[in-house]
């Protein structure tokens, strides 16, 4: 498809607000031809976690440039490929695919539209028009594991993962290493919400698992479960326990109860990808963002400042510096064939 035809399709698409962000300002001038799109994963763009982090980055780009974007949210697996193709056919210059599960669909659709740029967040597809962005979740999880151990009075901490997949095991393994670095004898209780994509959007089940852990002595629980994690945070608030959020900064959801959040800067990844596509600096390939690249970290703000002592912060800052300079190693679940450290 020629650039001229694609531009015409994009202009025509502007007339249909059916799947443009509501209330977005129209693009102007030469920039009117630039058109980004995004396909969100299960849980939707307002999941208060991973998807919403991506939305934050896209909205930042929109506010700064006035350029509209088209956002689609899947409700079943078939729609991944359908929605990616729909955006490509409407002339998108860059399409963001949110979540590792979109990799097969990206691999197929990207081959059909080699002139369009695809950025896959949290997965890998090796094609000349695909940019794959990964995160060193184990590094950020290590730090919040340290904080969990430093804060626990029962010496028993918990972990609730979403779908039981290597990605979530990577969170769990990093968390375990951080806990054990501070308190080698502390006990860790871990559960997964499920084994299907529905595990990302079941806050009721997340809350039930958290309550079960509290009954077994857990007083700090890390939720790496997408929208299901909101149920974990709510249960911790209700039980007077601490929780740890994930992906986005979730400290504000239950101030005084959320100890911290293990943030994945998917907002920055999304913004940078679209901005680079606009200014011509976008590059295909695989990039992994860890502590050194400010791709992961832990959140400290007015909502949890009273929960984190200066000594706790100093311990986490020192560990972060050592991880970044290589003197402290954090095992990667994927690379060690299990959580071996």
Secondary structure, DSSP 4 states (H G I P E B T S, - for coil): --HHHHHHHHHHHHT--TTBPTTPPPP-GGGGG--EEEEE-TT-TTSSSHHHHHHHHHHHHHHHH---EEEEE-SSTHHHHHHHHHHHHTT-SEEEEESGGGHHHHHHHHHH-TTSEEEEESS----TTEEEEEE-HHHHHHHHHHHHHHH-SSSEEEEEEEE-SHHHHHHHHHHHHHHHHH-TT-EEEEEEEESSGGGGG-HHHHHHHHHHHHHTT--EEEEESTTHHHHHHHHHHHHT-EEEEEES--GGGGTTTEEEEEEE-HHHHHHHHHHHHHHT----EEEEE-TTTTSEEE--STTTGGGS-HHHHHHHHHHHHHHHHTSS----TTTTTSS--
